[in-house]
Amino acid sequence: MSVFAINGVRLNDDTGRVTHVRWARVDTDTNTWAAEPAVDPVIDVVEVIMGGDHVFTVFRDGANTIPGPRVRIDILPGGVETLALENAGKHQTFQNLPRI
């Protein structure tokens, strides 16, 4: 199992839903990026989660990076797959991540 982190998002102007993420695999032993973060469509995140890997958000707090909620798959009417956050706090939402 791998762990990935999202540190930026692109949102659809009409729906507010995430269309793309900036993310990469994380080295959980050192809490550092295992690769340079890249921008990919949501479907890539969905496939990683469906494959059994874990995806989390990370947020900047001044000079620090703090872990955020775990990302899960949400199924919209019509079967469209999108992303949602588990137990998101008021200030740790997709809308609070930097835009890409």
C-alpha positions in Angstrom: 0.0 0.0 0.0 1.2 3.5 -0.9 0.3 6.8 0.6 -0.3 9.9 -1.5 -1.0 13.5 -0.5 -2.8 16.3 -2.3 -1.6 19.8 -1.8 -3.5 21.7 -4.5 -6.7 21.5 -6.5 -8.5 22.8 -9.6 -12.2 23.3 -9.0 -15.0 23.4 -11.5 -16.3 27.0 -11.6 -20.0 25.9 -11.9 -20.1 23.0 -9.4 -17.2 23.7 -7.1 -16.1 20.0 -7.5 -12.5 19.0 -7.8 -11.4 18.4 -11.4 -7.6 18.1 -11.0 -5.2 17.7 -8.1 -1.6 18.4 -7.5 -0.3 15.3 -5.7 2.4 12.7 -5.2 3.4 9.6 -3.3 4.7 10.3 0.2 7.5 8.6 2.0 5.8 8.0 5.4 9.1 7.1 7.1 10.5 10.6 6.5 7.2 12.6 5.9 8.6 13.9 2.6 7.5 13.6 -1.0 8.7 10.4 -2.7 8.3 12.2 -6.0 7.7 15.7 -7.2 4.0 16.6 -7.0 2.3 16.6 -10.4 -1.1 17.8 -11.7 -3.5 15.0 -12.7 -7.2 14.5 -13.3 -9.5 13.3 -10.5 -9.9 9.9 -12.2 -6.3 9.1 -11.4 -7.0 9.6 -7.7 -10.1 7.5 -7.9 -8.1 4.7 -9.5 -5.4 4.8 -6.8 -8.0 4.7 -4.0 -9.8 1.8 -5.7 -6.5 0.0 -6.0 -6.2 0.1 -2.2 -3.8 3.0 -1.7 -4.5 5.9 0.7 -4.8 9.5 -0.2 -4.8 12.4 2.2 -4.7 16.2 1.9 -1.9 18.4 3.4 -2.3 22.0 4.3 0.1 24.9 4.9 0.1 26.5 8.3 2.7 29.2 8.1 6.0 27.6 7.5 4.6 24.1 8.4 2.8 21.5 6.5 0.1 19.7 8.4 -1.9 16.5 7.5 -5.5 16.9 6.6 -8.4 14.6 6.1 -8.3 11.4 4.2 -9.7 11.5 0.6 -12.5 9.1 -0.4 -14.6 8.5 -3.5 -18.1 9.9 -3.7 -20.6 8.7 -6.3 -22.8 11.4 -7.7 -26.2 10.8 -9.4 -25.7 9.3 -12.7 -22.6 7.3 -11.4 -20.1 10.1 -11.8 -17.1 9.5 -9.5 -15.7 12.5 -7.6 -13.7 13.1 -4.4 -14.8 13.9 -0.9 -13.0 14.3 2.4 -13.6 12.2 5.5 -14.3 14.2 8.6 -13.2 17.5 7.1 -12.9 20.3 9.5 -14.1 23.8 8.8 -10.7 25.0 7.6 -9.5 21.7 6.0 -11.6 21.4 2.9 -10.8 21.2 -0.8 -11.8 24.9 -1.1 -9.0 25.8 1.4 -6.2 24.1 -0.6 -4.2 26.3 -3.1 -5.6 26.5 -6.6 -3.6 25.0 -9.5 
